[in-house]
Amino acid sequence: MHIDQATPAELENALAELEQQHHQFIDQNVQLDLTRGKPSTAQLDLSNPLNQILGDSTHDDEGTDLRNYGLLDGIPAAKKLFGAILGVTDSDCQNRVFVGGNSSLSLMHYSLWFAYHLGIQANGTAWQNEEQSSGSTTKILCPSPGYDRHFSLCAQLGIEMVPVALTGHGPDMDQVEALVKADASIKGIWCVPRFSNPTGEVYNEETVSRLAALGKIAGDNFLVLWDNAYAVHSLSESAPVLASIDEKAKALGTLDSVLQFGSTSKITFAGAGIGYIASSEANIKGFTKHFGMASIGSDKLNQMRHVRFLQDQAGIAAHMAKHATIIASKFAAVADSLEAHIANTGMGEWSNPEGGYFVSFDTKPGLAKAVVALAAEAGVKLTPAGATFPNGNDPLDNNIRIAPTYPELADVENAMAVFVNCVKLATVKQKLAE
Ligand SMILES: Cc1ncc(COP(=O)(O)O)c(C=O)c1O
């Protein structure tokens, strides 16, 4: 049944069936959860050798005692390994990569805090100083739907978020360039360039080039906040590749305006991984100096464990292929369910990601909150509607993020059966109320 072609009688019949099914789900009293964008136990198990790999080793190849303070910006071997994920060449990685902490989000938090209060570079200008002299609030462009924690980070610092559209291959660059040219108080743009959270899209080459060039047209101290959380997280070998923003920014002379972030949270252990940043030499120097106020050094033994375990880009690719084997069936379960029940009904559209951690589902306008509430009633927890937009405000109330990696496959299948029924129920109810 296509929702826009159904007769009133068909809609009434459908409503009765869907409500009956919904009540059966409620009676089954299930408790399922599609909110958690985190690795499953089987994925974490892949990295258990990390726990034994160092044996009695205490020093790295350069002879540094990894148990002691020092190497605030990371051990050389880790800079080389993680710099390569962010496209920084071997000759540059020692000066243009920072490795530290156990999370990229905390490095993003530090970066924004430094940029706002101090200036990223050691003698840089803080956004708040510009704010005081211009009288304009600092703003950051937020391609939406996007990652909720980017938005809460901005909200915490009082930074105004300006939503911009996504096109399926990255942000709408005409819109981005026009905004940036017109307003020097726009100080950055959030980007999840490969397998975006939640849309799964991969920025195309033209978009990457235009983002790399923003530093030339933006006001002072502009930052492309390049959160490449899913850089190596493809579901198959044929997934689209991402052009190197580092290479482009280097050629354009705009490296100061590009901060790249990544972590091993979804490569090894989500709570015990490694975070890293790549940027210009001056930015990394400034960041390291500021970071040094909070720490005398990160866990270098963990960095060495990761180097020994993952070894090189081929090692990372082989390891990530094992992750893909575990989670591909869960993504397929989501796609199969949507294809079987929602395709050709006019009741929703969804992404078919080739990597990353999420599927993005768009209901008909005005129904995301209703679907999430119905699903909760039937024991399926979904990410709150609106969470994928700045300030929790989805203007169309139609986007829902589905995270299938953590539950067992059977639970993903069961949760999707409830979900598609909720989508249909909410849509039919809306249509009948028109
Ligand atoms: C786009 C994006 N960036 C960063 C993170 C968090 O990464 P980390 O564990 O390195 O802080 C996530 C987690 O879901 C994410 O989706």
The ligand as an SDF file (V2000), in Angstrom:
LIG
                    3D

 16 16  0  0  0  0  0  0  0  0999 V2000
   31.4030   11.1560   14.5170 C   0  0  0  0  0  0  0  0  0  0  0  0
   31.9280   10.6970   15.8250 C   0  0  0  0  0  0  0  0  0  0  0  0
   33.0040   11.2890   16.3520 N   0  0  0  0  0  0  0  0  0  0  0  0
   33.5080   10.9100   17.5430 C   0  0  0  0  0  0  0  0  0  0  0  0
   32.9280    9.9010   18.2640 C   0  0  0  0  0  0  0  0  0  0  0  0
   33.5080    9.5450   19.6010 C   0  0  0  0  0  0  0  0  0  0  0  0
   34.7850    9.0840   19.4280 O   0  0  0  0  0  0  0  0  0  0  0  0
   35.7830    8.8550   20.6370 P   0  0  0  0  0  0  0  0  0  0  0  0
   35.4060    7.6030   21.3000 O   0  0  0  0  0  0  0  0  0  0  0  0
   37.0950    8.8030   19.9780 O   0  0  0  0  0  0  0  0  0  0  0  0
   35.6660   10.0300   21.5670 O   0  0  0  0  0  0  0  0  0  0  0  0
   31.8050    9.2420   17.7540 C   0  0  0  0  0  0  0  0  0  0  0  0
   31.1420    8.1900   18.5290 C   0  0  0  0  0  0  0  0  0  0  0  0
   30.0590    7.7480   18.2440 O   0  0  0  0  0  0  0  0  0  0  0  0
   31.2950    9.6600   16.5130 C   0  0  0  0  0  0  0  0  0  0  0  0
   30.2130    9.0730   15.9640 O   0  0  0  0  0  0  0  0  0  0  0  0
  1  2  1  0
  2  3  1  0
  2 15  2  0
  3  4  2  0
  4  5  1  0
  5  6  1  0
  5 12  2  0
  6  7  1  0
  7  8  1  0
  8  9  2  0
  8 10  1  0
  8 11  1  0
 12 13  1  0
 12 15  1  0
 13 14  2  0
 15 16  1  0
M  END
$$$$
